[in-house]
Amino acid sequence: MDNRAEIRDFLATRRAKVTPDQAGLVSFGARRVAGLRRSEVAQLAAVSVEYYTRMERGNLAGVSDTVLDAVSAALHLDEAEHAHLFHLARTANESGRVPRRRRPAAPPISASAQRLLHGLTGFPAFIRNARLDVLAINDLGRALYSPAYTGRSVGENGLVDEQLNMARFCFLDPAATTFYPDWPHTADITVALLRTAVGRDPHDTQLSDLIGQLSTRSHDFAARWGAHDVRLHRTGTKLFHHPVVGHLELEFDAMTFAGDTGLTLTAYSAEPGSASADGLQMLASWAVTHSSSTASRSAQVATAEGQAQRETVAKRRGRTHDPHSHGHG
């Protein structure tokens, strides 16, 4: 990745998002640019216009943390954007030219991490790297993501033999737009996570190759990549439409492993008593009765089977529950 171009585009896109009113400035006359002018950012950051202009042209070499903090405040950067700016500055300050490199093989997933992953029996969970490659997944996670695993295999230890990449699935697999009911939001987050990863490790050729492939093959990805948005993905809510159990509204928590492994454990849960909690129970039952090979059957077959299961559950729920007692799903 071209560090100077990354800096230039990141600062320019952040500046365009802040209005004079948001910055507490009085605006006079017609404005030719969206957001703040460079002179206004310089004023807010207490640096000269020339100095800020140099920064926005892609030169962060030698810029102090104090100035970076001031510019971050002037541009109203959030935590993820603030960290991204510092990552860009760190790269700019690296001595000499750092060659593009192929990142070493992913660190092995420890036995304790595998025990933790598979101990989460009631929760779909997986371990991924910064490129969004799924490296290991538990049984319920495998069942949840069964539409993405068509044609792939998972070993008995949960390690993925034929690797699933969440970004490729999101942008290159037509099944993703059905699996993710709020696909545009999922796509935005996916791109922001990859942009964040580039800031942390701009010399990873595997990451660059992935971004190049997606930019070439997906107009939706390329348009989002140009926005230069970044994100820290720690907790939130995600929507799924599973071919067997239907709509699921799940909360997720993402936990990074200690050390510079680049690995993240993501686990999903449902609000107790909700329709999505019932859906997870149905999914767990389905996962138990299906082998790894049949869990990836075509969406048409799974959908027919799922409809029958949902009708059965709906009848049972109608006999035992107030039909207005569940607001989720």
KOLMARZA-984258 format. One record per residue (C-alpha): x, y, z. Coordinates in nm, 3 decimals. Layout:
<gukols>
<gukol><u>X</u><v>Y</v><w>Z</w></gukol>
...
</gukols>
This chain:
<gukols>
<gukol><u>0.000</u><v>0.000</v><w>0.000</w></gukol>
<gukol><u>0.118</u><v>0.354</v><w>-0.080</w></gukol>
<gukol><u>0.150</u><v>0.515</v><w>0.263</w></gukol>
<gukol><u>0.143</u><v>0.872</v><w>0.132</w></gukol>
<gukol><u>-0.174</u><v>0.806</v><w>-0.066</w></gukol>
<gukol><u>-0.333</u><v>0.635</v><w>0.234</w></gukol>
<gukol><u>-0.258</u><v>0.936</v><w>0.455</w></gukol>
<gukol><u>-0.378</u><v>1.186</v><w>0.194</w></gukol>
<gukol><u>-0.706</u><v>1.014</v><w>0.127</w></gukol>
<gukol><u>-0.776</u><v>0.932</v><w>0.491</w></gukol>
<gukol><u>-0.727</u><v>1.289</v><w>0.614</w></gukol>
<gukol><u>-0.917</u><v>1.437</v><w>0.319</w></gukol>
<gukol><u>-1.217</u><v>1.208</v><w>0.367</w></gukol>
<gukol><u>-1.224</u><v>1.275</v><w>0.743</w></gukol>
<gukol><u>-1.205</u><v>1.652</v><w>0.685</w></gukol>
<gukol><u>-1.497</u><v>1.633</v><w>0.442</w></gukol>
<gukol><u>-1.717</u><v>1.478</v><w>0.712</w></gukol>
<gukol><u>-1.687</u><v>1.763</v><w>0.965</w></gukol>
<gukol><u>-1.898</u><v>2.077</v><w>0.914</w></gukol>
<gukol><u>-1.800</u><v>2.419</v><w>1.049</w></gukol>
<gukol><u>-2.098</u><v>2.404</v><w>1.285</w></gukol>
<gukol><u>-1.978</u><v>2.073</v><w>1.427</w></gukol>
<gukol><u>-1.634</u><v>2.223</v><w>1.478</w></gukol>
<gukol><u>-1.773</u><v>2.531</v><w>1.647</w></gukol>
<gukol><u>-1.665</u><v>2.765</v><w>1.366</w></gukol>
<gukol><u>-1.855</u><v>3.048</v><w>1.202</w></gukol>
<gukol><u>-1.875</u><v>3.003</v><w>0.825</w></gukol>
<gukol><u>-1.872</u><v>3.300</v><w>0.589</w></gukol>
<gukol><u>-1.959</u><v>3.298</v><w>0.220</w></gukol>
<gukol><u>-1.999</u><v>3.013</v><w>-0.024</w></gukol>
<gukol><u>-1.788</u><v>2.703</v><w>0.038</w></gukol>
<gukol><u>-1.623</u><v>2.513</v><w>-0.245</w></gukol>
<gukol><u>-1.536</u><v>2.207</v><w>-0.038</w></gukol>
<gukol><u>-1.740</u><v>1.965</v><w>0.167</w></gukol>
<gukol><u>-1.664</u><v>1.986</v><w>0.535</w></gukol>
<gukol><u>-1.378</u><v>2.191</v><w>0.674</w></gukol>
<gukol><u>-1.113</u><v>2.381</v><w>0.483</w></gukol>
<gukol><u>-0.749</u><v>2.293</v><w>0.544</w></gukol>
<gukol><u>-0.701</u><v>2.633</v><w>0.706</w></gukol>
<gukol><u>-0.980</u><v>2.558</v><w>0.952</w></gukol>
<gukol><u>-0.830</u><v>2.223</v><w>1.051</w></gukol>
<gukol><u>-0.494</u><v>2.397</v><w>1.100</w></gukol>
<gukol><u>-0.661</u><v>2.660</v><w>1.317</w></gukol>
<gukol><u>-0.834</u><v>2.400</v><w>1.533</w></gukol>
<gukol><u>-0.515</u><v>2.193</v><w>1.567</w></gukol>
<gukol><u>-0.301</u><v>2.501</v><w>1.645</w></gukol>
<gukol><u>-0.056</u><v>2.439</v><w>1.360</w></gukol>
<gukol><u>0.027</u><v>2.645</v><w>1.054</w></gukol>
<gukol><u>-0.169</u><v>2.597</v><w>0.733</w></gukol>
<gukol><u>0.153</u><v>2.498</v><w>0.559</w></gukol>
<gukol><u>0.227</u><v>2.230</v><w>0.818</w></gukol>
<gukol><u>-0.120</u><v>2.075</v><w>0.800</w></gukol>
<gukol><u>-0.115</u><v>2.092</v><w>0.420</w></gukol>
<gukol><u>0.211</u><v>1.896</v><w>0.426</w></gukol>
<gukol><u>0.046</u><v>1.636</v><w>0.647</w></gukol>
<gukol><u>-0.260</u><v>1.601</v><w>0.425</w></gukol>
<gukol><u>-0.037</u><v>1.563</v><w>0.120</w></gukol>
<gukol><u>0.083</u><v>1.240</v><w>0.278</w></gukol>
<gukol><u>0.387</u><v>1.337</v><w>0.483</w></gukol>
<gukol><u>0.354</u><v>1.237</v><w>0.849</w></gukol>
<gukol><u>0.725</u><v>1.172</v><w>0.899</w></gukol>
<gukol><u>0.841</u><v>1.343</v><w>1.214</w></gukol>
<gukol><u>0.495</u><v>1.460</v><w>1.320</w></gukol>
<gukol><u>0.471</u><v>1.445</v><w>1.699</w></gukol>
<gukol><u>0.206</u><v>1.254</v><w>1.893</w></gukol>
<gukol><u>0.087</u><v>1.588</v><w>2.031</w></gukol>
<gukol><u>0.014</u><v>1.721</v><w>1.682</w></gukol>
<gukol><u>-0.149</u><v>1.394</v><w>1.578</w></gukol>
<gukol><u>-0.374</u><v>1.414</v><w>1.882</w></gukol>
<gukol><u>-0.462</u><v>1.775</v><w>1.799</w></gukol>
<gukol><u>-0.548</u><v>1.691</v><w>1.439</w></gukol>
<gukol><u>-0.749</u><v>1.392</v><w>1.557</w></gukol>
<gukol><u>-0.951</u><v>1.618</v><w>1.787</w></gukol>
<gukol><u>-1.000</u><v>1.878</v><w>1.512</w></gukol>
<gukol><u>-1.134</u><v>1.613</v><w>1.277</w></gukol>
<gukol><u>-1.354</u><v>1.453</v><w>1.545</w></gukol>
<gukol><u>-1.188</u><v>1.112</v><w>1.490</w></gukol>
<gukol><u>-1.333</u><v>0.822</v><w>1.684</w></gukol>
<gukol><u>-1.121</u><v>0.559</v><w>1.860</w></gukol>
<gukol><u>-1.069</u><v>0.347</v><w>1.549</w></gukol>
<gukol><u>-0.984</u><v>0.649</v><w>1.331</w></gukol>
<gukol><u>-0.746</u><v>0.789</v><w>1.592</w></gukol>
<gukol><u>-0.561</u><v>0.457</v><w>1.610</w></gukol>
<gukol><u>-0.553</u><v>0.436</v><w>1.230</w></gukol>
<gukol><u>-0.393</u><v>0.781</v><w>1.204</w></gukol>
<gukol><u>-0.120</u><v>0.673</v><w>1.446</w></gukol>
<gukol><u>-0.064</u><v>0.352</v><w>1.249</w></gukol>
<gukol><u>-0.020</u><v>0.555</v><w>0.930</w></gukol>
<gukol><u>0.226</u><v>0.784</v><w>1.110</w></gukol>
<gukol><u>0.420</u><v>0.487</v><w>1.243</w></gukol>
<gukol><u>0.462</u><v>0.351</v><w>0.892</w></gukol>
<gukol><u>0.571</u><v>0.693</v><w>0.765</w></gukol>
<gukol><u>0.839</u><v>0.705</v><w>1.034</w></gukol>
<gukol><u>0.983</u><v>0.361</v><w>0.965</w></gukol>
<gukol><u>1.346</u><v>0.403</v><w>0.872</w></gukol>
<gukol><u>1.431</u><v>0.306</v><w>0.515</w></gukol>
<gukol><u>1.200</u><v>0.129</v><w>0.278</w></gukol>
<gukol><u>1.020</u><v>-0.169</v><w>0.429</w></gukol>
<gukol><u>0.982</u><v>-0.433</v><w>0.159</w></gukol>
<gukol><u>0.646</u><v>-0.584</v><w>0.084</w></gukol>
<gukol><u>0.645</u><v>-0.919</v><w>0.253</w></gukol>
<gukol><u>0.438</u><v>-1.228</v><w>0.268</w></gukol>
<gukol><u>0.326</u><v>-1.260</v><w>0.625</w></gukol>
<gukol><u>0.461</u><v>-1.570</v><w>0.803</w></gukol>
<gukol><u>0.229</u><v>-1.865</v><w>0.838</w></gukol>
<gukol><u>-0.046</u><v>-1.799</v><w>1.087</w></gukol>
<gukol><u>0.051</u><v>-1.891</v><w>1.443</w></gukol>
<gukol><u>-0.092</u><v>-2.225</v><w>1.543</w></gukol>
<gukol><u>-0.413</u><v>-2.206</v><w>1.740</w></gukol>
<gukol><u>-0.319</u><v>-2.325</v><w>2.086</w></gukol>
<gukol><u>-0.480</u><v>-2.626</v><w>2.246</w></gukol>
<gukol><u>-0.625</u><v>-2.403</v><w>2.517</w></gukol>
<gukol><u>-0.781</u><v>-2.174</v><w>2.255</w></gukol>
<gukol><u>-0.934</u><v>-2.476</v><w>2.083</w></gukol>
<gukol><u>-1.073</u><v>-2.597</v><w>2.415</w></gukol>
<gukol><u>-1.224</u><v>-2.254</v><w>2.476</w></gukol>
<gukol><u>-1.374</u><v>-2.247</v><w>2.126</w></gukol>
<gukol><u>-1.533</u><v>-2.589</v><w>2.156</w></gukol>
<gukol><u>-1.638</u><v>-2.530</v><w>2.516</w></gukol>
<gukol><u>-1.881</u><v>-2.268</v><w>2.391</w></gukol>
<gukol><u>-2.129</u><v>-2.540</v><w>2.300</w></gukol>
<gukol><u>-2.438</u><v>-2.320</v><w>2.316</w></gukol>
<gukol><u>-2.288</u><v>-2.035</v><w>2.119</w></gukol>
<gukol><u>-2.173</u><v>-2.014</v><w>1.756</w></gukol>
<gukol><u>-1.806</u><v>-1.913</v><w>1.765</w></gukol>
<gukol><u>-1.500</u><v>-1.899</v><w>1.542</w></gukol>
<gukol><u>-1.139</u><v>-1.779</v><w>1.538</w></gukol>
<gukol><u>-1.025</u><v>-1.552</v><w>1.254</w></gukol>
<gukol><u>-0.720</u><v>-1.353</v><w>1.156</w></gukol>
<gukol><u>-0.701</u><v>-0.986</v><w>1.051</w></gukol>
<gukol><u>-0.764</u><v>-1.080</v><w>0.685</w></gukol>
<gukol><u>-1.098</u><v>-1.232</v><w>0.794</w></gukol>
<gukol><u>-0.985</u><v>-1.589</v><w>0.722</w></gukol>
<gukol><u>-1.176</u><v>-1.828</v><w>0.947</w></gukol>
<gukol><u>-0.910</u><v>-2.056</v><w>1.097</w></gukol>
<gukol><u>-1.122</u><v>-2.261</v><w>1.338</w></gukol>
<gukol><u>-1.493</u><v>-2.286</v><w>1.413</w></gukol>
<gukol><u>-1.708</u><v>-2.480</v><w>1.657</w></gukol>
<gukol><u>-1.998</u><v>-2.706</v><w>1.562</w></gukol>
<gukol><u>-2.271</u><v>-2.448</v><w>1.615</w></gukol>
<gukol><u>-2.070</u><v>-2.185</v><w>1.432</w></gukol>
<gukol><u>-2.028</u><v>-2.428</v><w>1.146</w></gukol>
<gukol><u>-2.403</u><v>-2.482</v><w>1.139</w></gukol>
<gukol><u>-2.475</u><v>-2.108</v><w>1.149</w></gukol>
<gukol><u>-2.239</u><v>-2.038</v><w>0.860</w></gukol>
<gukol><u>-2.336</u><v>-2.350</v><w>0.663</w></gukol>
<gukol><u>-2.433</u><v>-2.141</v><w>0.353</w></gukol>
<gukol><u>-2.075</u><v>-2.011</v><w>0.342</w></gukol>
<gukol><u>-1.922</u><v>-2.357</v><w>0.384</w></gukol>
<gukol><u>-2.067</u><v>-2.521</v><w>0.075</w></gukol>
<gukol><u>-1.779</u><v>-2.714</v><w>-0.082</w></gukol>
<gukol><u>-1.547</u><v>-2.664</v><w>0.216</w></gukol>
<gukol><u>-1.453</u><v>-2.912</v><w>0.486</w></gukol>
<gukol><u>-1.378</u><v>-2.878</v><w>0.856</w></gukol>
<gukol><u>-1.165</u><v>-3.126</v><w>1.049</w></gukol>
<gukol><u>-1.272</u><v>-3.298</v><w>1.369</w></gukol>
<gukol><u>-1.075</u><v>-3.044</v><w>1.574</w></gukol>
<gukol><u>-1.267</u><v>-2.755</v><w>1.418</w></gukol>
<gukol><u>-0.970</u><v>-2.635</v><w>1.212</w></gukol>
<gukol><u>-1.080</u><v>-2.527</v><w>0.866</w></gukol>
<gukol><u>-0.926</u><v>-2.742</v><w>0.592</w></gukol>
<gukol><u>-1.056</u><v>-2.537</v><w>0.299</w></gukol>
<gukol><u>-1.038</u><v>-2.185</v><w>0.427</w></gukol>
<gukol><u>-1.338</u><v>-1.956</v><w>0.436</w></gukol>
<gukol><u>-1.266</u><v>-1.585</v><w>0.399</w></gukol>
<gukol><u>-1.551</u><v>-1.371</v><w>0.527</w></gukol>
<gukol><u>-1.475</u><v>-1.085</v><w>0.287</w></gukol>
<gukol><u>-1.473</u><v>-1.309</v><w>-0.022</w></gukol>
<gukol><u>-1.799</u><v>-1.468</v><w>0.091</w></gukol>
<gukol><u>-1.959</u><v>-1.128</v><w>0.151</w></gukol>
<gukol><u>-1.867</u><v>-0.977</v><w>-0.186</w></gukol>
<gukol><u>-1.815</u><v>-1.269</v><w>-0.425</w></gukol>
<gukol><u>-2.075</u><v>-1.528</v><w>-0.319</w></gukol>
<gukol><u>-2.436</u><v>-1.453</v><w>-0.425</w></gukol>
<gukol><u>-2.561</u><v>-1.646</v><w>-0.121</w></gukol>
<gukol><u>-2.432</u><v>-1.368</v><w>0.106</w></gukol>
<gukol><u>-2.707</u><v>-1.121</v><w>0.013</w></gukol>
<gukol><u>-2.969</u><v>-1.366</v><w>0.139</w></gukol>
<gukol><u>-2.770</u><v>-1.487</v><w>0.439</w></gukol>
<gukol><u>-2.715</u><v>-1.128</v><w>0.559</w></gukol>
<gukol><u>-3.055</u><v>-0.949</v><w>0.553</w></gukol>
<gukol><u>-2.878</u><v>-0.619</v><w>0.619</w></gukol>
<gukol><u>-2.612</u><v>-0.688</v><w>0.357</w></gukol>
<gukol><u>-2.508</u><v>-0.323</v><w>0.295</w></gukol>
<gukol><u>-2.427</u><v>-0.278</v><w>0.665</w></gukol>
<gukol><u>-2.234</u><v>-0.606</v><w>0.677</w></gukol>
<gukol><u>-2.044</u><v>-0.502</v><w>0.364</w></gukol>
<gukol><u>-1.954</u><v>-0.165</v><w>0.519</w></gukol>
<gukol><u>-1.817</u><v>-0.331</v><w>0.832</w></gukol>
<gukol><u>-1.624</u><v>-0.592</v><w>0.633</w></gukol>
<gukol><u>-1.443</u><v>-0.327</v><w>0.430</w></gukol>
<gukol><u>-1.376</u><v>-0.114</v><w>0.738</w></gukol>
<gukol><u>-1.217</u><v>-0.412</v><w>0.914</w></gukol>
<gukol><u>-0.987</u><v>-0.476</v><w>0.618</w></gukol>
<gukol><u>-0.895</u><v>-0.106</v><w>0.598</w></gukol>
<gukol><u>-0.808</u><v>-0.117</v><w>0.970</w></gukol>
<gukol><u>-0.591</u><v>-0.424</v><w>0.909</w></gukol>
<gukol><u>-0.405</u><v>-0.245</v><w>0.629</w></gukol>
<gukol><u>-0.323</u><v>0.042</v><w>0.864</w></gukol>
<gukol><u>-0.176</u><v>-0.198</v><w>1.117</w></gukol>
<gukol><u>0.020</u><v>-0.406</v><w>0.867</w></gukol>
<gukol><u>0.055</u><v>-0.225</v><w>0.533</w></gukol>
<gukol><u>0.333</u><v>-0.454</v><w>0.406</w></gukol>
<gukol><u>0.136</u><v>-0.781</v><w>0.420</w></gukol>
<gukol><u>0.120</u><v>-0.899</v><w>0.060</w></gukol>
<gukol><u>-0.151</u><v>-1.156</v><w>0.130</w></gukol>
<gukol><u>-0.374</u><v>-0.878</v><w>0.257</w></gukol>
<gukol><u>-0.284</u><v>-0.660</v><w>-0.042</w></gukol>
<gukol><u>-0.360</u><v>-0.947</v><w>-0.280</w></gukol>
<gukol><u>-0.700</u><v>-1.001</v><w>-0.116</w></gukol>
<gukol><u>-0.789</u><v>-0.633</v><w>-0.147</w></gukol>
<gukol><u>-0.672</u><v>-0.627</v><w>-0.508</w></gukol>
<gukol><u>-0.886</u><v>-0.928</v><w>-0.592</w></gukol>
<gukol><u>-1.196</u><v>-0.785</v><w>-0.426</w></gukol>
<gukol><u>-1.145</u><v>-0.441</v><w>-0.582</w></gukol>
<gukol><u>-1.120</u><v>-0.596</v><w>-0.927</w></gukol>
<gukol><u>-1.410</u><v>-0.837</v><w>-0.896</w></gukol>
<gukol><u>-1.660</u><v>-0.636</v><w>-0.690</w></gukol>
<gukol><u>-1.776</u><v>-0.284</v><w>-0.768</w></gukol>
<gukol><u>-1.949</u><v>-0.276</v><w>-0.427</w></gukol>
<gukol><u>-1.618</u><v>-0.346</v><w>-0.254</w></gukol>
<gukol><u>-1.424</u><v>-0.092</v><w>-0.461</w></gukol>
<gukol><u>-1.676</u><v>0.184</v><w>-0.387</w></gukol>
<gukol><u>-1.659</u><v>0.118</v><w>-0.015</w></gukol>
<gukol><u>-1.281</u><v>0.087</v><w>-0.014</w></gukol>
<gukol><u>-1.253</u><v>0.441</v><w>-0.143</w></gukol>
<gukol><u>-1.441</u><v>0.573</v><w>0.163</w></gukol>
<gukol><u>-1.138</u><v>0.497</v><w>0.389</w></gukol>
<gukol><u>-1.361</u><v>0.404</v><w>0.682</w></gukol>
<gukol><u>-1.211</u><v>0.203</v><w>0.969</w></gukol>
<gukol><u>-1.369</u><v>0.019</v><w>1.260</w></gukol>
<gukol><u>-1.300</u><v>-0.157</v><w>1.589</w></gukol>
<gukol><u>-1.534</u><v>-0.456</v><w>1.589</w></gukol>
<gukol><u>-1.579</u><v>-0.554</v><w>1.954</w></gukol>
<gukol><u>-1.950</u><v>-0.598</v><w>2.021</w></gukol>
<gukol><u>-2.281</u><v>-0.542</v><w>1.848</w></gukol>
<gukol><u>-2.580</u><v>-0.708</v><w>1.684</w></gukol>
<gukol><u>-2.581</u><v>-0.906</v><w>1.361</w></gukol>
<gukol><u>-2.874</u><v>-1.028</v><w>1.153</w></gukol>
<gukol><u>-2.879</u><v>-1.359</v><w>0.969</w></gukol>
<gukol><u>-3.132</u><v>-1.542</v><w>0.753</w></gukol>
<gukol><u>-3.044</u><v>-1.908</v><w>0.786</w></gukol>
<gukol><u>-3.189</u><v>-2.151</v><w>0.530</w></gukol>
<gukol><u>-3.297</u><v>-2.392</v><w>0.805</w></gukol>
<gukol><u>-3.406</u><v>-2.181</v><w>1.104</w></gukol>
<gukol><u>-3.489</u><v>-1.852</v><w>0.935</w></gukol>
<gukol><u>-3.430</u><v>-1.508</v><w>1.087</w></gukol>
<gukol><u>-3.175</u><v>-1.472</v><w>1.368</w></gukol>
<gukol><u>-3.085</u><v>-1.154</v><w>1.555</w></gukol>
<gukol><u>-2.767</u><v>-1.233</v><w>1.747</w></gukol>
<gukol><u>-2.540</u><v>-1.028</v><w>1.967</w></gukol>
<gukol><u>-2.167</u><v>-1.079</v><w>1.916</w></gukol>
<gukol><u>-1.856</u><v>-1.026</v><w>2.124</w></gukol>
<gukol><u>-1.510</u><v>-1.026</v><w>1.963</w></gukol>
<gukol><u>-1.207</u><v>-1.090</v><w>2.182</w></gukol>
<gukol><u>-0.847</u><v>-1.062</v><w>2.065</w></gukol>
<gukol><u>-0.583</u><v>-1.303</v><w>2.189</w></gukol>
<gukol><u>-0.292</u><v>-1.173</v><w>2.397</w></gukol>
<gukol><u>0.028</u><v>-1.103</v><w>2.207</w></gukol>
<gukol><u>0.073</u><v>-0.997</v><w>1.846</w></gukol>
<gukol><u>-0.106</u><v>-1.298</v><w>1.699</w></gukol>
<gukol><u>-0.367</u><v>-1.105</v><w>1.501</w></gukol>
<gukol><u>-0.626</u><v>-1.365</v><w>1.603</w></gukol>
<gukol><u>-0.978</u><v>-1.286</v><w>1.723</w></gukol>
<gukol><u>-1.241</u><v>-1.509</v><w>1.882</w></gukol>
<gukol><u>-1.596</u><v>-1.408</v><w>1.789</w></gukol>
<gukol><u>-1.896</u><v>-1.560</v><w>1.968</w></gukol>
<gukol><u>-2.270</u><v>-1.505</v><w>1.911</w></gukol>
<gukol><u>-2.554</u><v>-1.521</v><w>2.162</w></gukol>
<gukol><u>-2.929</u><v>-1.454</v><w>2.163</w></gukol>
<gukol><u>-3.142</u><v>-1.272</v><w>2.416</w></gukol>
<gukol><u>-3.294</u><v>-1.536</v><w>2.647</w></gukol>
<gukol><u>-3.658</u><v>-1.607</v><w>2.571</w></gukol>
<gukol><u>-3.643</u><v>-1.450</v><w>2.226</w></gukol>
<gukol><u>-3.737</u><v>-1.608</v><w>1.895</w></gukol>
<gukol><u>-3.367</u><v>-1.601</v><w>1.805</w></gukol>
<gukol><u>-3.286</u><v>-1.804</v><w>2.117</w></gukol>
<gukol><u>-3.539</u><v>-2.062</v><w>1.999</w></gukol>
<gukol><u>-3.376</u><v>-2.047</v><w>1.657</w></gukol>
<gukol><u>-3.033</u><v>-2.122</v><w>1.803</w></gukol>
<gukol><u>-3.178</u><v>-2.423</v><w>1.983</w></gukol>
<gukol><u>-3.327</u><v>-2.544</v><w>1.657</w></gukol>
<gukol><u>-2.993</u><v>-2.487</v><w>1.487</w></gukol>
<gukol><u>-2.811</u><v>-2.687</v><w>1.755</w></gukol>
<gukol><u>-3.052</u><v>-2.977</v><w>1.707</w></gukol>
<gukol><u>-3.008</u><v>-2.961</v><w>1.331</w></gukol>
<gukol><u>-2.629</u><v>-2.955</v><w>1.365</w></gukol>
<gukol><u>-2.633</u><v>-3.268</v><w>1.582</w></gukol>
<gukol><u>-2.840</u><v>-3.463</v><w>1.332</w></gukol>
<gukol><u>-2.639</u><v>-3.362</v><w>1.027</w></gukol>
<gukol><u>-2.289</u><v>-3.468</v><w>0.938</w></gukol>
<gukol><u>-2.029</u><v>-3.217</v><w>0.821</w></gukol>
<gukol><u>-2.098</u><v>-3.313</v><w>0.462</w></gukol>
<gukol><u>-2.475</u><v>-3.278</v><w>0.474</w></gukol>
<gukol><u>-2.458</u><v>-2.954</v><w>0.674</w></gukol>
<gukol><u>-2.344</u><v>-2.784</v><w>0.353</w></gukol>
<gukol><u>-2.627</u><v>-2.913</v><w>0.133</w></gukol>
<gukol><u>-2.777</u><v>-2.675</v><w>-0.116</w></gukol>
<gukol><u>-2.986</u><v>-2.383</v><w>0.005</w></gukol>
<gukol><u>-3.293</u><v>-2.518</v><w>-0.174</w></gukol>
<gukol><u>-3.292</u><v>-2.847</v><w>0.019</w></gukol>
<gukol><u>-3.205</u><v>-2.680</v><w>0.348</w></gukol>
<gukol><u>-3.475</u><v>-2.419</v><w>0.304</w></gukol>
<gukol><u>-3.745</u><v>-2.683</v><w>0.251</w></gukol>
<gukol><u>-3.630</u><v>-2.874</v><w>0.557</w></gukol>
<gukol><u>-3.606</u><v>-2.553</v><w>0.758</w></gukol>
<gukol><u>-3.961</u><v>-2.451</v><w>0.665</w></gukol>
<gukol><u>-4.094</u><v>-2.778</v><w>0.799</w></gukol>
<gukol><u>-3.899</u><v>-2.735</v><w>1.125</w></gukol>
<gukol><u>-4.016</u><v>-2.376</v><w>1.166</w></gukol>
<gukol><u>-4.379</u><v>-2.477</v><w>1.115</w></gukol>
<gukol><u>-4.344</u><v>-2.746</v><w>1.381</w></gukol>
<gukol><u>-4.188</u><v>-2.505</v><w>1.627</w></gukol>
<gukol><u>-4.447</u><v>-2.238</v><w>1.549</w></gukol>
<gukol><u>-4.728</u><v>-2.482</v><w>1.628</w></gukol>
<gukol><u>-4.558</u><v>-2.582</v><w>1.952</w></gukol>
<gukol><u>-4.496</u><v>-2.219</v><w>2.049</w></gukol>
<gukol><u>-4.858</u><v>-2.137</v><w>1.973</w></gukol>
<gukol><u>-4.972</u><v>-2.400</v><w>2.222</w></gukol>
<gukol><u>-4.731</u><v>-2.303</v><w>2.500</w></gukol>
<gukol><u>-4.662</u><v>-1.930</v><w>2.460</w></gukol>
<gukol><u>-4.844</u><v>-1.603</v><w>2.437</w></gukol>
<gukol><u>-4.800</u><v>-1.511</v><w>2.068</w></gukol>
<gukol><u>-4.710</u><v>-1.154</v><w>2.164</w></gukol>
<gukol><u>-4.446</u><v>-1.241</v><w>2.424</w></gukol>
<gukol><u>-4.140</u><v>-1.235</v><w>2.192</w></gukol>
<gukol><u>-4.026</u><v>-0.914</v><w>2.031</w></gukol>
<gukol><u>-3.713</u><v>-1.044</v><w>1.857</w></gukol>
<gukol><u>-3.645</u><v>-1.244</v><w>1.545</w></gukol>
</gukols>
